[in-house]
Amino acid sequence: MMRAPVHRTVGRLAVVTALLLVRATSADVLPDDRADLFYSKYSGGGMDITGESVLVRKKITEDFALEANYFIDKVSGASIDVLSQASQIKDERKQKSGTAEYVHDKTTYTLSFINSVERDYKSDTTSFSLSQDMFGDLTTMTVGFARTNDGVGENNGTALVPIIAWLGHAETRSYDLGLSQILTKNWIAGLNVNVITDEGFLANPYRSIRYFDPSNPKGYSLGSQVYPDTRTSTAIQGQAKYYAPDLQHLDPGRALALLQAELGHVL
């Protein structure tokens, strides 16, 4: 509990990152089978956070692969929002996700689903992306769409004895477009555009404002955060990668000349 906006942001970033990766390889080859175990622990700022995860990926055929992931996130401590209200955090988030990938010719289709549950927050995300190689595999275009439905609650009890009041729902839609281009054998560039629209209960139920109230024996009262019901954000990213394994053995003048020649070849 108390972490709903953070989980919404983390889940969104995971989806956006997966859809906006600039691909440097051909889209007609699926990654190899893999199995991962993960454990992390963080202590600081009054927070103790541990994470445990298992991931399995299996190619059913050369054209079709499945991936499954299970993640448990445990948090205890207090954030700045709850310290002001003398409340403590003690919660556990369980996240399950599955991904299916299918390759046909030069096109890769990816379908994913993520389910995340904690005591005062529920989230389901479905995403789809399509990646197409063109012009002799030198150009890769990726388009993607993701939709997230969240149930937002508030714990009016304690960390050990929660009393959950469900306040509303939120919906997020993400539209993604990416383009990567191999310019030379050592140079690759990419451009990504991401548009996100949010609608519904977007406020933090644990964030309050304090205002003067002479009728209250404390001299003040707390009011809920007032936040717009809709929001749209746009992000544009451009990047270029250059592989120069031999520059470390060259003098600076020679290295600069090679880079200028490479750039002149591109232009």
C-alpha positions in Angstrom: 0.0 0.0 0.0 1.0 3.7 -0.3 2.9 2.8 -3.5 0.3 2.8 -6.2 1.6 5.8 -8.2 5.1 4.4 -8.1 3.9 1.0 -9.4 1.9 2.6 -12.1 5.0 4.5 -13.3 7.3 1.4 -13.0 4.8 -0.7 -15.0 4.4 1.9 -17.6 8.2 2.3 -18.0 8.6 -1.4 -18.5 6.1 -1.5 -21.3 7.5 1.6 -23.0 11.1 0.4 -22.7 10.2 -2.9 -24.3 8.4 -1.2 -27.2 11.0 1.6 -27.8 14.2 -0.5 -27.9 16.3 0.4 -31.0 16.9 -2.9 -32.7 20.4 -3.6 -34.0 19.7 -7.1 -35.3 17.3 -8.6 -37.8 13.7 -9.1 -36.8 13.5 -12.6 -38.3 15.5 -14.4 -35.5 14.0 -15.1 -32.1 16.2 -15.0 -29.0 17.5 -18.2 -27.5 15.9 -20.1 -24.6 16.7 -18.9 -21.2 15.9 -19.2 -17.5 16.7 -16.5 -15.0 16.6 -16.2 -11.2 16.7 -12.8 -9.6 17.0 -11.4 -6.1 17.6 -7.8 -4.9 17.7 -6.0 -1.6 17.7 -2.3 -0.9 17.8 -0.4 2.4 17.8 3.3 2.7 15.7 6.4 3.2 13.6 4.6 5.8 12.7 1.9 3.3 13.5 -1.8 3.1 12.8 -3.3 -0.3 13.4 -6.9 -1.5 12.6 -8.4 -4.9 12.5 -12.0 -6.1 11.8 -13.1 -9.6 11.9 -16.1 -11.9 11.8 -15.9 -15.7 11.6 -18.7 -18.3 11.7 -18.3 -22.1 11.2 -21.2 -24.5 11.1 -21.4 -28.3 8.3 -23.7 -29.3 9.4 -23.6 -32.9 11.9 -21.4 -34.8 9.1 -18.9 -35.5 7.2 -19.0 -32.1 8.4 -18.4 -28.5 6.8 -18.0 -25.1 8.0 -16.2 -22.0 6.7 -16.2 -18.5 7.8 -14.2 -15.5 6.8 -14.1 -11.8 8.0 -11.3 -9.5 7.4 -10.6 -5.8 8.2 -7.1 -4.4 8.2 -6.6 -0.6 8.4 -3.2 0.9 8.5 -2.1 4.6 9.2 1.4 6.1 7.7 4.7 5.4 7.7 7.3 2.7 7.4 11.1 3.0 3.7 10.9 2.2 2.9 8.5 5.1 5.3 9.8 7.6 3.3 13.1 7.8 0.3 11.0 8.8 2.2 8.7 11.2 1.6 5.6 9.1 3.9 2.8 8.1 4.3 0.8 4.9 4.3 -3.0 5.0 3.1 -4.5 1.7 3.8 -7.2 -0.9 3.2 -6.9 -4.6 2.9 -10.0 -6.8 3.3 -9.6 -10.6 2.7 -12.2 -13.3 3.5 -11.6 -16.9 3.4 -13.6 -20.1 4.7 -12.8 -23.6 4.2 -14.5 -27.0 6.4 -13.8 -30.0 5.8 -14.9 -33.6 8.0 -14.3 -36.6 6.7 -14.3 -40.2 9.2 -13.5 -42.9 10.6 -10.0 -41.8 7.9 -9.2 -39.3 7.9 -10.0 -35.5 4.6 -9.9 -33.6 4.7 -9.5 -29.8 1.8 -9.9 -27.4 2.2 -9.4 -23.7 0.0 -9.4 -20.6 1.0 -8.2 -17.1 -1.0 -8.6 -13.9 0.1 -6.9 -10.7 -1.7 -7.2 -7.4 -1.3 -5.7 -4.0 -3.7 -5.0 -1.1 -4.8 -1.6 -2.3 -3.9 -1.6 -6.0 -4.6 -3.9 -8.9 -3.3 -3.4 -12.4 -3.7 -5.3 -15.7 -1.7 -4.3 -18.8 -2.0 -5.7 -22.3 0.4 -4.7 -25.0 1.0 -5.5 -28.7 3.9 -4.5 -30.9 4.9 -5.2 -34.5 8.5 -4.9 -35.8 9.2 -4.9 -39.5 12.6 -5.1 -41.2 12.9 -3.3 -44.5 15.4 -2.3 -47.2 17.7 -5.3 -46.9 17.4 -5.4 -43.1 19.0 -2.0 -42.8 15.8 -0.3 -41.5 13.6 -1.5 -38.7 10.2 0.1 -37.9 8.3 -0.8 -34.7 4.8 0.2 -33.7 3.2 -0.6 -30.4 0.1 -0.1 -28.3 -0.5 -0.8 -24.6 -3.6 -0.5 -22.4 -3.5 -0.5 -18.6 -6.5 -0.8 -16.3 -5.9 0.0 -12.6 -8.0 -0.3 -9.5 -7.0 2.3 -6.9 -7.7 1.7 -3.2 -6.8 3.2 0.1 -5.9 1.4 3.3 -7.9 3.0 6.2 -6.6 0.4 8.6 -3.0 -0.4 9.6 -0.2 -2.3 7.9 -1.0 -5.4 9.9 -4.8 -5.1 9.8 -5.7 -3.4 6.5 -9.1 -2.0 5.8 -9.3 -1.3 2.0 -11.6 1.3 0.5 -11.7 1.1 -3.3 -11.8 4.7 -4.6 -11.9 4.3 -8.4 -10.3 3.2 -11.6 -7.6 4.6 -14.0 -6.9 3.7 -17.6 -3.7 4.3 -19.5 -3.2 4.0 -23.3 0.3 4.1 -24.8 1.1 4.6 -28.5 4.6 4.0 -29.7 6.5 4.4 -32.9 10.2 3.5 -33.4 12.6 3.7 -36.3 16.1 2.4 -36.4 18.5 2.7 -39.3 21.9 1.0 -39.9 23.9 3.8 -41.5 27.2 2.0 -41.9 28.7 -1.2 -40.6 29.7 0.7 -37.4 26.9 3.2 -37.1 23.3 2.8 -36.1 20.8 5.5 -35.3 17.2 5.5 -34.0 14.2 7.7 -33.3 11.3 6.8 -31.0 8.1 8.6 -30.2 5.8 7.7 -27.3 2.4 9.2 -26.5 0.6 8.3 -23.2 -3.0 9.3 -22.3 -4.2 8.8 -18.7 -7.8 9.0 -17.6 -9.7 8.2 -14.3 -8.5 8.3 -10.7 -4.9 9.6 -11.1 -4.4 11.1 -7.7 -2.3 9.6 -4.8 -4.9 8.6 -2.2 -2.2 8.9 0.5 -1.1 12.4 -0.3 -3.0 15.1 1.6 -2.8 18.9 2.0 -2.9 20.6 5.4 -5.1 23.7 5.8 -6.0 26.0 8.7 -9.2 24.9 10.5 -10.1 26.7 13.8 -12.9 24.2 14.5 -10.4 21.4 14.8 -8.6 21.1 18.2 -5.4 20.5 16.3 -5.9 23.8 14.5 -5.7 22.2 11.1 -7.3 19.6 8.9 -6.2 17.4 6.1 -7.7 17.4 2.6 -7.3 14.9 -0.2 -5.0 15.7 -3.2 -6.9 17.4 -6.1 -5.6 16.1 -9.4 -6.9 16.3 -13.0 -8.8 13.3 -14.3 -7.1 13.3 -17.6 -3.5 13.8 -18.7 -1.5 13.4 -21.9 2.3 13.2 -22.2 4.6 12.9 -25.2 8.2 11.8 -25.3 10.6 11.9 -28.3 14.0 10.1 -28.1 16.8 10.1 -30.6 20.0 8.1 -30.3 23.1 7.1 -32.3 25.6 4.3 -31.6 29.0 4.1 -33.2 31.3 1.1 -32.8 35.0 2.1 -32.8 37.1 -0.8 -31.5 40.4 0.5 -32.8 40.3 4.1 -31.8 41.9 3.5 -28.5 45.1 2.5 -30.3 45.1 5.6 -32.5 46.3 9.1 -31.7 43.5 11.7 -31.3 44.0 13.3 -34.7 43.8 10.0 -36.5 40.7 8.9 -34.5 38.9 12.2 -35.3 39.8 11.8 -39.0 38.2 8.3 -39.0 35.0 9.6 -37.4 34.8 12.5 -39.9 35.2 10.1 -42.8 32.5 7.8 -41.4 30.1 10.8 -41.0 30.9 12.0 -44.5 30.1 8.5 -45.8 26.7 8.6 -44.1 25.8 12.1 -45.4 
